[in-house]
Amino acid sequence: MKKRILVAPLNWGLGHATRCIPLINALLQHNFEPIIASDGVALALLKKEFPKITCIELPAYNIKYAKKGYLFKFKLLKDSPKVIKAIKAEKRAVKNIIDTYKIDGVISDNRLGVYNKNLPCVFITHQLQVLSGNTTWLSTKLHKKIIQNFNECWVPDNRDEPNLSGKLGHTENGHLNTKYIGPLSRFKKVDCDIKYDVMVLLSGPEPQRTMLEEKLLIDFESYSGKVLFVKGVVEKEFSLIKKNNLTICNYMTSDVLEKALNESSFIVSRSGYTTIMDLAKLGKKAFFIPTPGQFEQEYLAKRLFDGGFVPYCKQDDFSIDKLETIKDYKGLENFDYEVNFKRLFSLF
């Protein structure tokens, strides 16, 4: 019988789910049977990507952003009792899944309660250092304690330069169980004709995703070029609307999105780590708008700006004329890397 591996990404936007897609495909190619577990839009997306794979709903963390960026950390603290309760429920659910489906190993992408001391368990994160302003030391210490529940921690980045995560994924002390597996992306670079001048690619938790969507839809009405606008809202049915220079859709599956990205001159998006990995794989030029109050995205955007790769600005400061600065930056470089899945999966 094939070994069954539970793959459980965090439902925090779409990034954790989408970077698990190449892992799930690799498990299938190496004769494992993946079982998917998550909640919300992350689970909905993976159901569409893998309609033949068993998908199970886990208890939701129900993490939402504050409407004001400076209140982000306060809201996380306020919601922490609710999250802790969800993690306890998640642990019970995982034990039941392991018993019911005879699971042989676990891969958790930032789901804190998805592990079992009797099985080989992996935690995926690009944040060995968790930035939270003046409490970074505490958030990093707490995260390290969680990682130590797992047999291995897989960091989707290069160990040395060049790398994408900077100080997030590279700490002086490190972790004894850490493996740098190289950036993960579900996409491939394809030479093709450019169809769109700009692609707007949205994702992330509410209400900030909607707030940015509403702002950019207004801003791009005055843009003369051809725009593909992907809202990042996974719904039951695919929808597409054409409005003057704008082509607007709710979401795209991986194969369609890969084609659209390759056909777009440059990308406007959040500076989430999964988005950065995808755009680096495709060697794309971009403009980043970090999620207000999210220290990680602000750090990544500034790091790429300082390196001369990608311009960025705060959400409230964005205007169409800022896109003119993209030509002055190098764009993201295509890393030549190949993840050694056979070696990684030997843990199971």
RAKAKA-V486813 format. One record per pair of residues at least 24 apart in sequence whose C-alpha atoms are under 6 Angstrom apart, sorted by the first residue. I is the first residue (numbers start at 0). J is the second residue. Records with the same first field share a line. If there is no record, write none. Layout:
# RAKAKA-V486813
I=J / J
This chain:
# RAKAKA-V486813
1=31 / 32
2=31 / 32 / 103
3=32 / 33 / 102 / 103
4=33 / 102 / 103 / 104 / 105
5=33 / 34 / 35 / 105
6=35 / 106
7=35 / 36 / 37 / 107
8=37 / 107 / 108
9=109 / 110
10=41
11=204
12=202 / 203 / 204
13=41
14=273
16=41
18=184
21=185
58=85 / 89
60=85
63=205
68=291 / 292
69=292
71=292
86=112
104=347
120=149 / 150
121=149 / 151 / 152
122=152
123=152 / 153
124=154
125=154 / 168
126=167 / 168
127=167 / 168
128=167
130=294 / 295
151=176 / 177
152=176 / 177
153=177 / 178 / 179
154=179 / 180
155=180 / 181 / 182 / 183
156=181 / 182
157=181
182=276
184=277
186=257
188=281
193=262 / 263
194=262
195=225 / 226 / 263
196=224 / 225 / 263 / 264
197=226 / 263 / 264 / 265 / 266
198=226 / 227 / 228 / 263 / 266
199=228 / 229 / 266 / 267
200=229 / 268
201=230 / 231 / 268
202=231
270=296 / 300
271=296
279=331 / 332 / 333
280=333
282=331 / 332 / 333
283=330 / 331
284=330
285=309
286=310 / 311
287=311
288=312 / 313 / 314
